[in-house]
Amino acid sequence: MTDWRSKPYSERRGRLLYLRDGGPPAIRPVPVTDSIETALDRVGALGGVRAS
């Protein structure tokens, strides 16, 4: 068994996406971005979210 806690986020996410392949459609990965603008566009419909 591998302890993934010390691995970089990109490796952990990649492994989780690999394990999720073929799983139930109700389980979906959350989109990831380094862009504040993109993140705000994605969650803007939630209201109350703005860049400081």
Phi, psi and omega in degrees: 000139181259134174270107186272355185300327182272354181284154176299152181308316183299323178290317180297316180296316178302318179294318178296320177296320177298314181293331181284335181310129179084000179281180180298143183296340180290341179262109183234143176289148176280134179299148181239141176209153173263357185266122177298319181299315179296316179299317180294324176298320182290322185255359183305327180295343179285338179079151177074009180251125178208156178286146179264000000 
